Amino acid sequence: MLAEEGVGRYEQRFSLADWPAGLLEECLAAAAEALDVRNVVAFCARTTAYAELVRRAAGSMNRIDAWLVRPEMTGRGGAQVLVPEACGQAVAAFLDRKLDGRWLSSRGVPVRVERVG
């Protein structure tokens, strides 16, 4: 999805198994190549299908570095609220060039940056 595209209403949970093997990885790699980007940065929980997609696609993205920015929830509860909140705040901090190793969300959740490609 591109930044200018609207997000429609949906109820479907994202699952890689709902798609033909390799299709989404190819699409992500092709979009990155077509847009001539050098870095793909995904903000999501470590164990989600979204994170798995980025990890899988990283291998086929030539000349592109891929990164996961993921909330570190070790020892915390409330992930269904805290993870999306921390991801959104981390995106804003990233765009403001304020996302560093000391950054915390408004509720004290740190993020970890994992290079995957």
C-alpha positions in Angstrom: 0.0 0.0 0.0 1.3 3.4 -0.9 1.1 6.4 1.4 -1.6 8.1 -0.7 -3.9 5.1 -0.9 -6.8 4.9 1.5 -7.3 2.0 3.9 -10.6 0.4 3.4 -12.7 -1.3 6.1 -11.8 -4.9 6.5 -12.2 -7.8 9.0 -9.8 -10.3 7.5 -6.7 -11.2 9.5 -3.6 -11.2 7.4 -2.2 -14.7 6.7 0.5 -15.6 4.3 -1.2 -19.0 3.8 -4.1 -17.2 2.1 -1.9 -16.2 -0.9 0.0 -18.3 -3.4 3.5 -19.2 -2.2 6.0 -16.4 -3.0 3.5 -14.0 -4.5 3.5 -11.4 -1.8 7.3 -11.5 -1.5 7.6 -10.9 -5.2 5.1 -8.1 -5.1 6.9 -6.4 -2.2 10.3 -6.7 -3.9 8.9 -5.5 -7.3 7.2 -2.5 -5.6 10.5 -1.5 -3.9 12.4 -1.9 -7.2 9.8 0.1 -9.2 9.8 2.9 -6.6 13.6 2.9 -6.6 13.9 2.7 -2.8 17.0 1.6 -1.0 15.5 0.9 2.4 12.3 -0.9 3.4 11.3 -0.2 7.0 8.4 -2.2 8.5 6.8 -1.3 11.8 5.1 -4.3 13.3 5.2 -6.9 16.0 8.0 -9.5 15.8 5.8 -12.5 15.5 3.2 -11.3 13.0 2.7 -12.5 9.4 3.7 -9.0 8.3 7.1 -9.4 9.9 7.4 -12.9 8.3 6.6 -11.4 4.9 9.3 -8.8 5.2 11.8 -11.4 6.3 10.9 -13.6 3.4 11.0 -10.8 0.9 14.3 -9.4 2.1 16.2 -12.2 0.3 14.8 -11.2 -3.1 15.1 -7.5 -2.8 18.4 -6.7 -4.6 20.3 -3.6 -3.5 17.6 -2.9 -0.8 18.1 -3.1 2.9 15.1 -4.3 4.9 14.5 -3.5 8.5 11.9 -4.4 11.1 11.1 -1.9 13.8 9.3 -3.9 16.5 8.0 -3.1 20.0 9.9 -5.0 22.7 7.1 -6.5 24.9 9.1 -8.9 27.0 7.5 -9.2 30.4 4.5 -6.9 29.5 0.9 -7.6 29.0 -1.5 -5.7 26.8 0.2 -6.3 23.5 -3.0 -5.9 21.5 -3.1 -2.2 22.6 0.5 -1.4 23.3 2.1 -2.8 20.1 -0.1 -0.9 17.6 0.2 2.3 19.7 4.0 1.9 19.9 4.3 1.2 16.2 2.4 4.3 15.3 4.4 6.5 17.7 7.6 4.9 16.4 6.7 5.8 12.8 6.2 9.4 13.8 9.5 9.4 15.7 11.2 7.9 12.6 9.8 10.5 10.3 10.9 13.2 12.7 14.4 11.6 12.9 14.0 11.0 16.6 13.9 7.2 16.7 17.1 6.0 18.4 18.2 3.3 20.8 16.8 5.2 23.7 13.3 6.0 22.3 10.3 4.9 24.3 6.6 5.1 23.4 4.3 7.2 25.6 3.7 4.2 27.7 7.3 3.2 28.0 7.5 0.5 25.3 10.9 0.4 23.6 11.4 -0.7 20.0 14.1 -2.9 18.6 15.5 -2.5 15.1 16.2 -5.7 13.3 18.0 -5.7 10.0 16.5 -8.5 7.8 18.1 -7.7 4.4 
